[in-house]
Amino acid sequence: MDQLIQTATNEQGEIIVSGRELHEFLGISTKYMDWIKRMFDYGFTENVDFTVFLKNEPDVTAFGGIRKITDHALKLDMAKEISMIQRNEKGKQARQYFLHLERLWNSPEMVIKRAMDFQQQKIIQLETQIQEDKPYTKFGRVVAISDGAVNIGTFAKMIYEKHGINIGRNKLMAWLRDNGYLIRQEGAEKNLPKQRYIENGWFRVRPAIIARTDGDVQKGTPLITGKGQVALLEILYKEFKNEGA
C-alpha cells in the first residue's frame, strides 16, 4: 500500500501522525484549529493520545519568511478514530491505511527491527555518556562535586600518589603562577588565585591572621576545589604524564 499520509515515531517508539497533514488528507473545509478542538471533545487527552508542538511554515508576510504554527502529534489509535468519525471515503481510506500500518508495526520482523534499533540507540547513548564523563575518568566524578577543597601541597601529593605526576608543591605553585592561575606579582596577594578562577569554582581562599610584633597581618591560603582538582588534573596529566620526575 502506498504511503497515503506521512508518519513518524516518537521517543517511545510509537507511530504518530501530524494532525494538520491528516486534516489536509481528509479534505476538511473547517479551519484546522477549529476542527481539531472539536475532535478533542471525543475524549482524547493531551500527552496521552496526542502532544502539541510548533513547526515552521513558509510565509512571505512573516519576519524572515517563516511563521510558527501549532500542530499536534496524534498517536495511531487517535488518528484511526478521527478518520472513522469523518464518515466519508477519505476517512475510510485513512482508517484502512492506519490499520495496515498497525499490522506491519506489530509483525515479527518489525518487532525485531525495533528491538535492534533500540539497542543501537542505547549504544549511542552510552558512547555519548562515556565522552561526557571522560574528564572525570582519571579523578572521579565524586571529587568534582565534593566540597573537599585542598591546599596546593596536598593536591601535589594526591596527583603523585594516584596518578604518578611527580611535580611537588613548589614546582606546582610555580606552574600555577606561570600559567596564570595564581597571582605572581610581589605583595600581599602573591600566590592567591586570580578572581576569574575563584568565580568559576576552581579555587577558594582560606583566610588566616598571622600575629606579628608589629601588628597582625591577614593572609590567605589558596585551596583547590573538587571542580578545580578535576580540571587541573586533566591539564597536568597531559603536560607531565611522560616525565619520569
N, C-alpha and C positions, 0 to 999 in steps of 0.2 A: 504493500500500500504506500502510495506517495505521501510525502510529508505535507499534510494539509495546513498544519499550524505548528509554528516553531515551538520547541520545548527546551527546557534546560533542567539541571538538577541543583538542588540546594545543598547546604553543608551537611544535611542529614542523609543525602543520597536519594531524596525523593524527587519525582518528576514534578516540575512546576510549569505553569503556562502564564504568559503575560495577559492580564485582564484586558488591556487595550487591543492586543492582537486578536484575542477571542472575540471581542466586541466588533472589530472590523470584519473578521471572517463571517460572523453571524449576520452581518448586514443590518445591524441595529440602527435605526434612524435617530433614536434618542441620544442626546449628548452622553458621552461616556460616564462622567462623574454622576449624572442623574441616574443613569441605568444601573451602574454598579452599586449605588446606595440602595436601590430597590432590591437588588439581588441579595444584599446583606440581610435584608428583612426576612429572608427564608431561613434564618437561624445559623448563619455562618459566623465564626468567631475569629477576630484578628489574632494573629500569632498561633492559631491552631489550624484554621483552614486556609488562611492567606496572610501575607505580610505586605506592608506598604513600602514602596521605595520611589525614589525620584530618578528620572532619566532625562537625558538631553534630547532635545528635538530641534532641528534646524528651523530658524525663524528670522527672516531678514529684518523684521521690525524690532527685534530684541537686541540688547547690547551684546556685541561680539557675534551676532548671528545665531545664538543658541538660547533656547528657552527651556527651563526646567519644568517638567510636568510630572504629575503624580500618576503612578501606575501601581498595579497590585500583582504580586506573585501568587497565583492560585494553585493550590495542590490539585492533583489529578481528580480526586473524588469530587471536589467542589466544581471543577471545570466540567465534569460529566453531568452533574446535577443541573448546573446552569444551562448547559446545552439542551438537556431534556425539557427544561422549563419553557424554552422558546417555542416549542411545538410547531416547528417549521422544518423544511427539508434541510436547511443549513444546520440547524440544531441536531437533527438526526445524524447527518454526516459527521459532525464534530464528535458526538457521543460515540458513534461506531469507531471513529479513529482513536479516541481515548481508550476505549475498551481493547482495541488492537494493541496499543502501546502497553497497556497494563499486562496483557498476556505475554508479550515479548519480555517485558521487565521482570516478570516472575518465572521466566523459563530457566531451566537449569544452567544453560550457557551464560545467561546474563547474571545470574546469581553468582556464578564462579568468577565472571569478569569483574563484578562489583567488589567481590572479596579481594581479588588481586589488586584492583585499583586502590582499595582502602589500605591494603598492606604497603603498596608503593607510597601512598601519601604519608603513612606513618614513618616510613624510612626517611622520606624527605624532611619531615618534621624533626626527626631525631638528628639527622645530619645538621639541620639548621640550629637546633639546640646545642649541639656539640660546638659549632662555630661560635655561638653566642657565649658559651661557657669557657671558651678557650683561654681568655685572660685569667681565669680563676684556677685552671687545672694544676698549675705548679704550686699554688699557695693556698688554695681553698676558698670557696665562696663564704664560708663562715667568717674568715678573717675580714673580708671586705665589708661585712655588715656589722661587725662587732665594734664595741667601743674600747677595744683593747689597745689604746694608743701607747707606744713605747718610745723611749729615748733612742737617740741615734746609735749609741753603743750597743744597746740591747738588740736593735734591728740588725746591726752588723754581725752580731753573734748568731742571731737566728738564721740569717741567709747563708752563713758559712756552714752551720751545723746541718741545716736541712737541704741546702742546695749547692754546697761546695763553692760558693762565691767568697773567696778569701780576700776581702777588701779592708777589713779593720776599721775601727771607729774614726781615727784621724784621717785616713785616706778617704773614707766615706764622707766625712764632714767637708773635706776639701772638694770632693767630687760634686757634692750638693751645692757648694758655693760656685764652683766653676761653671756648673750647668744652669745656674740662675734660680735655684730653688731657695737658697738661703742668701741673706744679705752679706756681702763681702766687705763693704766699707767699714773702716775702723769706727768705733763708737759703741754706745750702749746697745745698739740694735744689731751689732755684728753677730752672725750665725743664727739670727732669728728668721723664720720663714717669711718669704715675701707675701704680701697681702693677698695676691690673687690665688696662691696655693692654699692659704687658710680658707678663703672663701669657697674654693672648690672642694674642700673637705679632706685634703691630703695631710694637712698639719694642724696642730693647735699648740698653744703656748701655755706652759705651766709657770705661773709667776712665783717668785721667791724673793724674800727680803734677806739681804746679806748685811750682817751687823759689822760696822767698822768703827774705829775710834773717831774718825772724822765725820761720822754720820752714817745712818743706814742707807743702803743702796738697793734699789729694786732691780732684780734680774729676771730673765725669762729663760726657760729651758724648752727647746723645740721638741715636740713629740710627734711621731708619725702615726697617723690614724690607721685603722684597718684598711680603709679605702686607699690611703696613700701607700701602705705596705704592698698591696697587690700591684698598684700602678708602677711603683718604683722597682719592685722585683722584676717585672717584665723588662723594664729598660736596662736594669743592671745585668740581668741574665744574658741578654743579647750582647752587651758590651764586654762582660768579663767571663763568660762561660768557657772560653778557650784558654784563659790564663791559668797557669799552674800555681800562681802565688799572688 
